[in-house]
Amino acid sequence: MTLAVPPHILAIPPYVPGKPIEELERERGITGSVKLASNENPLGPSPRALAALAASLETLHRYPDSTGYRLTRKIARRLGLAPEQVVLGNGSDEILALLARAFLQPGDEVLLPAPAFAIYEIEARASGAVPVPVPLRDFRTDLEAMAGRVGARTRIVFLNSPHNPTGHRIGREALAGFLARLPAEVIAVVDEAYIEFVRDPGEADPRPLLEGPRPVVVLRTFSKAYGLAGLRVGYGLMPAGLAAVLHRVRPPFNVNRAAQVAAEAALDDEAFLAESRRVVHEGIDFLREGLERLGLFCLPSEANFLMFALPGEARPVYEGLLARGVIVRPLASYGYPRHLRVSVGRPEENRRFLDALRAVLGR
Ligand SMILES: Cc1ncc(COP(=O)(O)O)c(C=O)c1O
């Protein structure tokens, strides 16, 4: 079969997900492995979400509410925004796809930090746009360099805070200063998938970013702090006019019924959110201490993962950990062949990772 695949599609780098536990165990004939590779919630799903989900199963023959009426209102109320400012997605990934579909045309430029979450580049290329990577400086988003790269063809600027994989957060003040410098027609997307883990709650208020007249989209997700990655539900916060454009290209039933019900219950599960934050904060401190005791340098992280440096190539260490049933994330595809990223797990998983790493490094 010969298919004429458009060159901009062939230019898309394939997304490399974290290795699933099932795959590792199938390949090696082992059991009891731990996955610390995809920044998932170590506690599992919110119990209130699970209960709501179970109670809702009998209505699965019905299509979901296309407008996500209850969930958008609940999110908006929590954040002090209008419901018209909330767009739900099949994961926050989908909001990125909707933005690209609605706003990018072939030849448009999209600025992104390099490295960054791979979907920014994938969605830009899928629309025929040109990704313009702006290298991090000292493992931090270089806002000055990004502002300097904005040109007449720039349509979207992607920022990620806290940043995956470095864990670095851009302070609200620096962010506001950067946004104020953007031309009025450039859309700024601030991906805050990990914002619930930031220790200063004042830094999680999206309103200062959305108050101005400019087109800013703040991305949030239920995949991390709320433990619902498998259900796929996230959202974008933005001016109502921009949301109305996204609704034009949004598949009508993009967020399934189970996801809407579970997300609504998860938002009410404040005890679970508090426990997730506590486990992640303690886990980050424990992992950092353990890694430093092994003589390894860790980047400061405000998310639920840590990026750390190895003395040489990270690949053999990654493989050695796999052989011991521990999955972490290699960062060669992010341009860091000597680093690994580890997600915070439960305390026993964190200990298992450190023990395995110590063995692999022969320390
Ligand atoms: C920076 C960043 N943005 C977005 C996402 C995707 O989140 P979702 O599960 O809501 O699509 C991730 C997931 O790993 C991420 O790291």
The ligand as a MOL file (V3000), in Angstrom:
LIG
                    3D

  0  0  0     0  0            999 V3000
M  V30 BEGIN CTAB
M  V30 COUNTS 16 16 0 0 0
M  V30 BEGIN ATOM
M  V30 1 C 3.2610 19.2610 31.0410 0
M  V30 2 C 2.1040 18.3750 30.8140 0
M  V30 3 N 1.0060 18.8620 30.2390 0
M  V30 4 C -0.0660 18.0890 30.0060 0
M  V30 5 C -0.0530 16.7540 30.3470 0
M  V30 6 C -1.2150 15.9020 29.9390 0
M  V30 7 O -2.1680 15.8420 30.8330 0
M  V30 8 P -3.5620 15.1560 30.4920 0
M  V30 9 O -3.5080 13.8030 31.1020 0
M  V30 10 O -4.5370 16.0780 31.1270 0
M  V30 11 O -3.7410 15.1120 29.0030 0
M  V30 12 C 1.0540 16.1900 30.9420 0
M  V30 13 C 1.0600 14.7640 31.2690 0
M  V30 14 O 2.0230 14.1330 31.5190 0
M  V30 15 C 2.1790 17.0180 31.1700 0
M  V30 16 O 3.2910 16.5380 31.7120 0
M  V30 END ATOM
M  V30 BEGIN BOND
M  V30 1 1 1 2
M  V30 2 1 2 3
M  V30 3 2 2 15
M  V30 4 2 3 4
M  V30 5 1 4 5
M  V30 6 1 5 6
M  V30 7 2 5 12
M  V30 8 1 6 7
M  V30 9 1 7 8
M  V30 10 2 8 9
M  V30 11 1 8 10
M  V30 12 1 8 11
M  V30 13 1 12 13
M  V30 14 1 12 15
M  V30 15 2 13 14
M  V30 16 1 15 16
M  V30 END BOND
M  V30 END CTAB
M  END
